[in-house]
Every structure is written in structure tokens, then in C-alpha cells.
Amino acid sequence: MRVAVDTSKCSGIGLCEMAAPTVFEVGDDGQAMAINPEPSEDERAAVEQAVSECPTGALSIEN
């Protein structure tokens, strides 16, 4: 699994970081980034939650 962040859509709310803190982080610039772009399958549920809760649709999972 690979995760991606579309920074042109990100508003920096941080729901992704709350759902999957080992995968996403909001930087000092107010943009989310994937700090672990290839998380393990053990983290899939948290990543899927982050993707589904993103209000701007900036996150995606590529299998």
C-alpha cells in the first residue's frame, strides 16, 4: 500500500494526523505530508479512516 497527499487540495486541518499519526503529519507550512508513504498492512484501517475523514479529498491509497 502506498499513500499520497494532494497538497493542492489539503487545507491542513489535521484529521489525517489524528487518525494515522505514524503515517501523516501536518508540517509547519500547514500542509499534510506522508511521513511514512508505504505503511504496513497493519496500519490500513487507520489510513483508510484518514482518507475517508479528509474533508477536502486530498488523501488517497494506491495499492
HTML snippet that shows the backbone in 3Dmol.js (N, CA, C, O; Angstrom):
<script src="https://3Dmol.org/build/3Dmol-min.js"></script>
<div id="view" style="width:600px;height:400px;position:relative"></div>
<script>
const pdb = `
ATOM      1  N   MET A   1       0.850  -1.176   0.000  1.00  0.00           N
ATOM      2  CA  MET A   1       0.000   0.000   0.000  1.00  0.00           C
ATOM      3  C   MET A   1       0.889   1.230   0.000  1.00  0.00           C
ATOM      4  O   MET A   1       1.918   1.277   0.675  1.00  0.00           O
ATOM      5  N   ARG A   2       0.475   2.212  -0.764  1.00  0.00           N
ATOM      6  CA  ARG A   2       1.179   3.497  -0.815  1.00  0.00           C
ATOM      7  C   ARG A   2       0.139   4.593  -0.642  1.00  0.00           C
ATOM      8  O   ARG A   2      -0.955   4.512  -1.201  1.00  0.00           O
ATOM      9  N   VAL A   3       0.480   5.619   0.132  1.00  0.00           N
ATOM     10  CA  VAL A   3      -0.438   6.732   0.338  1.00  0.00           C
ATOM     11  C   VAL A   3       0.103   7.980  -0.344  1.00  0.00           C
ATOM     12  O   VAL A   3       1.311   8.149  -0.508  1.00  0.00           O
ATOM     13  N   ALA A   4      -0.810   8.839  -0.732  1.00  0.00           N
ATOM     14  CA  ALA A   4      -0.423  10.079  -1.399  1.00  0.00           C
ATOM     15  C   ALA A   4      -1.250  11.226  -0.836  1.00  0.00           C
ATOM     16  O   ALA A   4      -2.393  11.042  -0.420  1.00  0.00           O
ATOM     17  N   VAL A   5      -0.649  12.417  -0.830  1.00  0.00           N
ATOM     18  CA  VAL A   5      -1.316  13.634  -0.390  1.00  0.00           C
ATOM     19  C   VAL A   5      -1.282  14.625  -1.543  1.00  0.00           C
ATOM     20  O   VAL A   5      -0.211  14.959  -2.050  1.00  0.00           O
ATOM     21  N   ASP A   6      -2.450  15.093  -1.956  1.00  0.00           N
ATOM     22  CA  ASP A   6      -2.540  16.130  -2.983  1.00  0.00           C
ATOM     23  C   ASP A   6      -2.499  17.470  -2.254  1.00  0.00           C
ATOM     24  O   ASP A   6      -3.514  17.930  -1.731  1.00  0.00           O
ATOM     25  N   THR A   7      -1.336  18.086  -2.224  1.00  0.00           N
ATOM     26  CA  THR A   7      -1.179  19.321  -1.462  1.00  0.00           C
ATOM     27  C   THR A   7      -1.984  20.484  -2.034  1.00  0.00           C
ATOM     28  O   THR A   7      -2.219  21.471  -1.338  1.00  0.00           O
ATOM     29  N   SER A   8      -2.404  20.382  -3.277  1.00  0.00           N
ATOM     30  CA  SER A   8      -3.228  21.451  -3.841  1.00  0.00           C
ATOM     31  C   SER A   8      -4.647  21.424  -3.266  1.00  0.00           C
ATOM     32  O   SER A   8      -5.375  22.412  -3.360  1.00  0.00           O
ATOM     33  N   LYS A   9      -5.039  20.291  -2.669  1.00  0.00           N
ATOM     34  CA  LYS A   9      -6.359  20.167  -2.041  1.00  0.00           C
ATOM     35  C   LYS A   9      -6.302  20.283  -0.522  1.00  0.00           C
ATOM     36  O   LYS A   9      -7.317  20.581   0.108  1.00  0.00           O
ATOM     37  N   CYS A  10      -5.141  20.055   0.074  1.00  0.00           N
ATOM     38  CA  CYS A  10      -5.007  19.992   1.529  1.00  0.00           C
ATOM     39  C   CYS A  10      -5.256  21.359   2.164  1.00  0.00           C
ATOM     40  O   CYS A  10      -4.741  22.380   1.707  1.00  0.00           O
ATOM     41  N   SER A  11      -6.063  21.353   3.234  1.00  0.00           N
ATOM     42  CA  SER A  11      -6.296  22.595   3.978  1.00  0.00           C
ATOM     43  C   SER A  11      -5.630  22.564   5.349  1.00  0.00           C
ATOM     44  O   SER A  11      -5.759  23.518   6.117  1.00  0.00           O
ATOM     45  N   GLY A  12      -4.920  21.482   5.666  1.00  0.00           N
ATOM     46  CA  GLY A  12      -4.140  21.417   6.897  1.00  0.00           C
ATOM     47  C   GLY A  12      -4.935  21.261   8.171  1.00  0.00           C
ATOM     48  O   GLY A  12      -4.460  21.634   9.244  1.00  0.00           O
ATOM     49  N   ILE A  13      -6.133  20.719   8.079  1.00  0.00           N
ATOM     50  CA  ILE A  13      -6.976  20.559   9.263  1.00  0.00           C
ATOM     51  C   ILE A  13      -6.357  19.573  10.256  1.00  0.00           C
ATOM     52  O   ILE A  13      -6.452  19.775  11.466  1.00  0.00           O
ATOM     53  N   GLY A  14      -5.730  18.515   9.758  1.00  0.00           N
ATOM     54  CA  GLY A  14      -5.021  17.580  10.622  1.00  0.00           C
ATOM     55  C   GLY A  14      -5.778  16.338  11.030  1.00  0.00           C
ATOM     56  O   GLY A  14      -5.306  15.586  11.882  1.00  0.00           O
ATOM     57  N   LEU A  15      -6.948  16.099  10.443  1.00  0.00           N
ATOM     58  CA  LEU A  15      -7.686  14.876  10.771  1.00  0.00           C
ATOM     59  C   LEU A  15      -6.891  13.636  10.400  1.00  0.00           C
ATOM     60  O   LEU A  15      -6.987  12.609  11.072  1.00  0.00           O
ATOM     61  N   CYS A  16      -6.113  13.727   9.341  1.00  0.00           N
ATOM     62  CA  CYS A  16      -5.302  12.580   8.926  1.00  0.00           C
ATOM     63  C   CYS A  16      -4.251  12.252   9.975  1.00  0.00           C
ATOM     64  O   CYS A  16      -4.004  11.086  10.283  1.00  0.00           O
ATOM     65  N   GLU A  17      -3.641  13.289  10.516  1.00  0.00           N
ATOM     66  CA  GLU A  17      -2.621  13.087  11.540  1.00  0.00           C
ATOM     67  C   GLU A  17      -3.230  12.487  12.805  1.00  0.00           C
ATOM     68  O   GLU A  17      -2.595  11.670  13.472  1.00  0.00           O
ATOM     69  N   MET A  18      -4.444  12.883  13.133  1.00  0.00           N
ATOM     70  CA  MET A  18      -5.107  12.315  14.307  1.00  0.00           C
ATOM     71  C   MET A  18      -5.468  10.845  14.086  1.00  0.00           C
ATOM     72  O   MET A  18      -5.364  10.037  15.009  1.00  0.00           O
ATOM     73  N   ALA A  19      -5.890  10.498  12.878  1.00  0.00           N
ATOM     74  CA  ALA A  19      -6.302   9.123  12.581  1.00  0.00           C
ATOM     75  C   ALA A  19      -5.116   8.185  12.401  1.00  0.00           C
ATOM     76  O   ALA A  19      -5.166   7.031  12.826  1.00  0.00           O
ATOM     77  N   ALA A  20      -4.057   8.672  11.777  1.00  0.00           N
ATOM     78  CA  ALA A  20      -2.893   7.834  11.473  1.00  0.00           C
ATOM     79  C   ALA A  20      -1.609   8.627  11.717  1.00  0.00           C
ATOM     80  O   ALA A  20      -0.939   9.027  10.765  1.00  0.00           O
ATOM     81  N   PRO A  21      -1.261   8.856  12.986  1.00  0.00           N
ATOM     82  CA  PRO A  21      -0.112   9.714  13.301  1.00  0.00           C
ATOM     83  C   PRO A  21       1.248   9.170  12.884  1.00  0.00           C
ATOM     84  O   PRO A  21       2.214   9.929  12.800  1.00  0.00           O
ATOM     85  N   THR A  22       1.341   7.874  12.622  1.00  0.00           N
ATOM     86  CA  THR A  22       2.621   7.326  12.168  1.00  0.00           C
ATOM     87  C   THR A  22       2.758   7.411  10.651  1.00  0.00           C
ATOM     88  O   THR A  22       3.803   7.068  10.097  1.00  0.00           O
ATOM     89  N   VAL A  23       1.698   7.869   9.982  1.00  0.00           N
ATOM     90  CA  VAL A  23       1.694   7.939   8.518  1.00  0.00           C
ATOM     91  C   VAL A  23       1.639   9.383   8.019  1.00  0.00           C
ATOM     92  O   VAL A  23       2.317   9.732   7.052  1.00  0.00           O
ATOM     93  N   PHE A  24       0.832  10.223   8.677  1.00  0.00           N
ATOM     94  CA  PHE A  24       0.635  11.605   8.218  1.00  0.00           C
ATOM     95  C   PHE A  24       1.059  12.602   9.280  1.00  0.00           C
ATOM     96  O   PHE A  24       0.987  12.338  10.480  1.00  0.00           O
ATOM     97  N   GLU A  25       1.505  13.763   8.798  1.00  0.00           N
ATOM     98  CA  GLU A  25       1.869  14.855   9.697  1.00  0.00           C
ATOM     99  C   GLU A  25       1.588  16.167   8.983  1.00  0.00           C
ATOM    100  O   GLU A  25       1.847  16.301   7.787  1.00  0.00           O
ATOM    101  N   VAL A  26       1.057  17.134   9.723  1.00  0.00           N
ATOM    102  CA  VAL A  26       0.871  18.477   9.176  1.00  0.00           C
ATOM    103  C   VAL A  26       2.122  19.265   9.522  1.00  0.00           C
ATOM    104  O   VAL A  26       2.481  19.412  10.690  1.00  0.00           O
ATOM    105  N   GLY A  27       2.770  19.762   8.501  1.00  0.00           N
ATOM    106  CA  GLY A  27       4.025  20.480   8.680  1.00  0.00           C
ATOM    107  C   GLY A  27       3.829  21.919   9.107  1.00  0.00           C
ATOM    108  O   GLY A  27       2.703  22.406   9.217  1.00  0.00           O
ATOM    109  N   ASP A  28       4.931  22.585   9.344  1.00  0.00           N
ATOM    110  CA  ASP A  28       4.907  23.990   9.738  1.00  0.00           C
ATOM    111  C   ASP A  28       4.267  24.878   8.670  1.00  0.00           C
ATOM    112  O   ASP A  28       3.792  25.975   8.963  1.00  0.00           O
ATOM    113  N   ASP A  29       4.260  24.392   7.440  1.00  0.00           N
ATOM    114  CA  ASP A  29       3.655  25.153   6.340  1.00  0.00           C
ATOM    115  C   ASP A  29       2.145  24.961   6.263  1.00  0.00           C
ATOM    116  O   ASP A  29       1.495  25.533   5.388  1.00  0.00           O
ATOM    117  N   GLY A  30       1.569  24.151   7.181  1.00  0.00           N
ATOM    118  CA  GLY A  30       0.129  23.938   7.204  1.00  0.00           C
ATOM    119  C   GLY A  30      -0.352  22.899   6.213  1.00  0.00           C
ATOM    120  O   GLY A  30      -1.557  22.781   5.988  1.00  0.00           O
ATOM    121  N   GLN A  31       0.551  22.145   5.618  1.00  0.00           N
ATOM    122  CA  GLN A  31       0.195  21.116   4.643  1.00  0.00           C
ATOM    123  C   GLN A  31       0.485  19.732   5.209  1.00  0.00           C
ATOM    124  O   GLN A  31       1.506  19.515   5.861  1.00  0.00           O
ATOM    125  N   ALA A  32      -0.416  18.813   4.953  1.00  0.00           N
ATOM    126  CA  ALA A  32      -0.192  17.430   5.361  1.00  0.00           C
ATOM    127  C   ALA A  32       0.858  16.810   4.448  1.00  0.00           C
ATOM    128  O   ALA A  32       0.988  17.160   3.276  1.00  0.00           O
ATOM    129  N   MET A  33       1.599  15.878   5.030  1.00  0.00           N
ATOM    130  CA  MET A  33       2.572  15.125   4.249  1.00  0.00           C
ATOM    131  C   MET A  33       2.550  13.690   4.737  1.00  0.00           C
ATOM    132  O   MET A  33       2.203  13.414   5.885  1.00  0.00           O
ATOM    133  N   ALA A  34       2.919  12.790   3.860  1.00  0.00           N
ATOM    134  CA  ALA A  34       3.025  11.382   4.238  1.00  0.00           C
ATOM    135  C   ALA A  34       4.430  11.165   4.772  1.00  0.00           C
ATOM    136  O   ALA A  34       5.391  11.130   4.003  1.00  0.00           O
ATOM    137  N   ILE A  35       4.557  11.020   6.088  1.00  0.00           N
ATOM    138  CA  ILE A  35       5.873  10.784   6.675  1.00  0.00           C
ATOM    139  C   ILE A  35       6.262   9.315   6.560  1.00  0.00           C
ATOM    140  O   ILE A  35       7.423   8.951   6.745  1.00  0.00           O
ATOM    141  N   ASN A  36       5.284   8.487   6.255  1.00  0.00           N
ATOM    142  CA  ASN A  36       5.503   7.059   6.008  1.00  0.00           C
ATOM    143  C   ASN A  36       4.644   6.692   4.797  1.00  0.00           C
ATOM    144  O   ASN A  36       3.558   6.137   4.965  1.00  0.00           O
ATOM    145  N   PRO A  37       5.105   6.989   3.586  1.00  0.00           N
ATOM    146  CA  PRO A  37       4.272   6.816   2.395  1.00  0.00           C
ATOM    147  C   PRO A  37       3.960   5.367   2.036  1.00  0.00           C
ATOM    148  O   PRO A  37       3.094   5.118   1.196  1.00  0.00           O
ATOM    149  N   GLU A  38       4.645   4.410   2.652  1.00  0.00           N
ATOM    150  CA  GLU A  38       4.368   2.998   2.401  1.00  0.00           C
ATOM    151  C   GLU A  38       4.149   2.272   3.730  1.00  0.00           C
ATOM    152  O   GLU A  38       4.967   1.451   4.144  1.00  0.00           O
ATOM    153  N   PRO A  39       3.028   2.590   4.395  1.00  0.00           N
ATOM    154  CA  PRO A  39       2.769   1.963   5.692  1.00  0.00           C
ATOM    155  C   PRO A  39       2.475   0.474   5.549  1.00  0.00           C
ATOM    156  O   PRO A  39       2.115  -0.007   4.475  1.00  0.00           O
ATOM    157  N   SER A  40       2.634  -0.234   6.647  1.00  0.00           N
ATOM    158  CA  SER A  40       2.364  -1.672   6.652  1.00  0.00           C
ATOM    159  C   SER A  40       0.860  -1.926   6.590  1.00  0.00           C
ATOM    160  O   SER A  40       0.049  -1.040   6.862  1.00  0.00           O
ATOM    161  N   GLU A  41       0.518  -3.138   6.231  1.00  0.00           N
ATOM    162  CA  GLU A  41      -0.897  -3.524   6.173  1.00  0.00           C
ATOM    163  C   GLU A  41      -1.553  -3.417   7.547  1.00  0.00           C
ATOM    164  O   GLU A  41      -2.768  -3.244   7.636  1.00  0.00           O
ATOM    165  N   ASP A  42      -0.772  -3.517   8.609  1.00  0.00           N
ATOM    166  CA  ASP A  42      -1.307  -3.364   9.961  1.00  0.00           C
ATOM    167  C   ASP A  42      -1.899  -1.981  10.182  1.00  0.00           C
ATOM    168  O   ASP A  42      -2.746  -1.800  11.056  1.00  0.00           O
ATOM    169  N   GLU A  43      -1.464  -1.013   9.403  1.00  0.00           N
ATOM    170  CA  GLU A  43      -1.944   0.357   9.544  1.00  0.00           C
ATOM    171  C   GLU A  43      -3.067   0.707   8.569  1.00  0.00           C
ATOM    172  O   GLU A  43      -3.526   1.849   8.539  1.00  0.00           O
ATOM    173  N   ARG A  44      -3.505  -0.254   7.782  1.00  0.00           N
ATOM    174  CA  ARG A  44      -4.509   0.013   6.751  1.00  0.00           C
ATOM    175  C   ARG A  44      -5.789   0.631   7.308  1.00  0.00           C
ATOM    176  O   ARG A  44      -6.311   1.586   6.733  1.00  0.00           O
ATOM    177  N   ALA A  45      -6.297   0.105   8.408  1.00  0.00           N
ATOM    178  CA  ALA A  45      -7.555   0.629   8.961  1.00  0.00           C
ATOM    179  C   ALA A  45      -7.412   2.107   9.326  1.00  0.00           C
ATOM    180  O   ALA A  45      -8.310   2.902   9.049  1.00  0.00           O
ATOM    181  N   ALA A  46      -6.295   2.478   9.944  1.00  0.00           N
ATOM    182  CA  ALA A  46      -6.080   3.873  10.317  1.00  0.00           C
ATOM    183  C   ALA A  46      -5.931   4.754   9.084  1.00  0.00           C
ATOM    184  O   ALA A  46      -6.451   5.869   9.050  1.00  0.00           O
ATOM    185  N   VAL A  47      -5.228   4.264   8.080  1.00  0.00           N
ATOM    186  CA  VAL A  47      -5.049   5.032   6.839  1.00  0.00           C
ATOM    187  C   VAL A  47      -6.390   5.197   6.126  1.00  0.00           C
ATOM    188  O   VAL A  47      -6.701   6.288   5.647  1.00  0.00           O
ATOM    189  N   GLU A  48      -7.179   4.143   6.049  1.00  0.00           N
ATOM    190  CA  GLU A  48      -8.496   4.240   5.414  1.00  0.00           C
ATOM    191  C   GLU A  48      -9.384   5.231   6.159  1.00  0.00           C
ATOM    192  O   GLU A  48     -10.154   5.964   5.537  1.00  0.00           O
ATOM    193  N   GLN A  49      -9.282   5.257   7.483  1.00  0.00           N
ATOM    194  CA  GLN A  49     -10.043   6.230   8.264  1.00  0.00           C
ATOM    195  C   GLN A  49      -9.592   7.643   7.911  1.00  0.00           C
ATOM    196  O   GLN A  49     -10.423   8.526   7.704  1.00  0.00           O
ATOM    197  N   ALA A  50      -8.297   7.857   7.841  1.00  0.00           N
ATOM    198  CA  ALA A  50      -7.765   9.176   7.491  1.00  0.00           C
ATOM    199  C   ALA A  50      -8.253   9.615   6.113  1.00  0.00           C
ATOM    200  O   ALA A  50      -8.661  10.762   5.931  1.00  0.00           O
ATOM    201  N   VAL A  51      -8.211   8.709   5.154  1.00  0.00           N
ATOM    202  CA  VAL A  51      -8.653   9.030   3.799  1.00  0.00           C
ATOM    203  C   VAL A  51     -10.149   9.372   3.791  1.00  0.00           C
ATOM    204  O   VAL A  51     -10.560  10.348   3.163  1.00  0.00           O
ATOM    205  N   SER A  52     -10.949   8.578   4.480  1.00  0.00           N
ATOM    206  CA  SER A  52     -12.390   8.808   4.466  1.00  0.00           C
ATOM    207  C   SER A  52     -12.793  10.063   5.224  1.00  0.00           C
ATOM    208  O   SER A  52     -13.819  10.667   4.911  1.00  0.00           O
ATOM    209  N   GLU A  53     -12.001  10.470   6.222  1.00  0.00           N
ATOM    210  CA  GLU A  53     -12.335  11.644   7.016  1.00  0.00           C
ATOM    211  C   GLU A  53     -11.779  12.943   6.457  1.00  0.00           C
ATOM    212  O   GLU A  53     -12.124  14.021   6.942  1.00  0.00           O
ATOM    213  N   CYS A  54     -10.931  12.860   5.453  1.00  0.00           N
ATOM    214  CA  CYS A  54     -10.340  14.074   4.883  1.00  0.00           C
ATOM    215  C   CYS A  54     -11.435  14.901   4.196  1.00  0.00           C
ATOM    216  O   CYS A  54     -12.013  14.452   3.206  1.00  0.00           O
ATOM    217  N   PRO A  55     -11.725  16.107   4.710  1.00  0.00           N
ATOM    218  CA  PRO A  55     -12.830  16.877   4.144  1.00  0.00           C
ATOM    219  C   PRO A  55     -12.575  17.435   2.749  1.00  0.00           C
ATOM    220  O   PRO A  55     -13.516  17.826   2.059  1.00  0.00           O
ATOM    221  N   THR A  56     -11.319  17.475   2.329  1.00  0.00           N
ATOM    222  CA  THR A  56     -11.018  18.017   1.008  1.00  0.00           C
ATOM    223  C   THR A  56     -10.695  16.955  -0.037  1.00  0.00           C
ATOM    224  O   THR A  56     -10.505  17.272  -1.211  1.00  0.00           O
ATOM    225  N   GLY A  57     -10.633  15.682   0.394  1.00  0.00           N
ATOM    226  CA  GLY A  57     -10.311  14.612  -0.547  1.00  0.00           C
ATOM    227  C   GLY A  57      -8.864  14.643  -1.001  1.00  0.00           C
ATOM    228  O   GLY A  57      -8.550  14.215  -2.112  1.00  0.00           O
ATOM    229  N   ALA A  58      -7.986  15.143  -0.155  1.00  0.00           N
ATOM    230  CA  ALA A  58      -6.577  15.286  -0.532  1.00  0.00           C
ATOM    231  C   ALA A  58      -5.770  13.990  -0.400  1.00  0.00           C
ATOM    232  O   ALA A  58      -4.652  13.903  -0.907  1.00  0.00           O
ATOM    233  N   LEU A  59      -6.326  12.994   0.272  1.00  0.00           N
ATOM    234  CA  LEU A  59      -5.580  11.747   0.531  1.00  0.00           C
ATOM    235  C   LEU A  59      -6.061  10.624  -0.356  1.00  0.00           C
ATOM    236  O   LEU A  59      -7.239  10.550  -0.706  1.00  0.00           O
ATOM    237  N   SER A  60      -5.141   9.751  -0.717  1.00  0.00           N
ATOM    238  CA  SER A  60      -5.522   8.573  -1.500  1.00  0.00           C
ATOM    239  C   SER A  60      -4.608   7.403  -1.162  1.00  0.00           C
ATOM    240  O   SER A  60      -3.485   7.575  -0.688  1.00  0.00           O
ATOM    241  N   ILE A  61      -5.127   6.216  -1.421  1.00  0.00           N
ATOM    242  CA  ILE A  61      -4.375   4.981  -1.242  1.00  0.00           C
ATOM    243  C   ILE A  61      -4.159   4.370  -2.607  1.00  0.00           C
ATOM    244  O   ILE A  61      -5.100   4.197  -3.383  1.00  0.00           O
ATOM    245  N   GLU A  62      -2.907   4.045  -2.893  1.00  0.00           N
ATOM    246  CA  GLU A  62      -2.570   3.349  -4.135  1.00  0.00           C
ATOM    247  C   GLU A  62      -2.085   1.962  -3.750  1.00  0.00           C
ATOM    248  O   GLU A  62      -1.120   1.827  -2.997  1.00  0.00           O
ATOM    249  N   ASN A  63      -2.735   0.950  -4.251  1.00  0.00           N
ATOM    250  CA  ASN A  63      -2.350  -0.429  -3.888  1.00  0.00           C
ATOM    251  C   ASN A  63      -1.243  -0.951  -4.749  1.00  0.00           C
ATOM    252  O   ASN A  63      -0.807  -2.089  -4.572  1.00  0.00           O
TER     253      ASN A  63
END
`;
const viewer = $3Dmol.createViewer("view");
viewer.addModel(pdb, "pdb");
viewer.setStyle({}, {cartoon: {color: "spectrum"}});
viewer.zoomTo();
viewer.render();
</script>
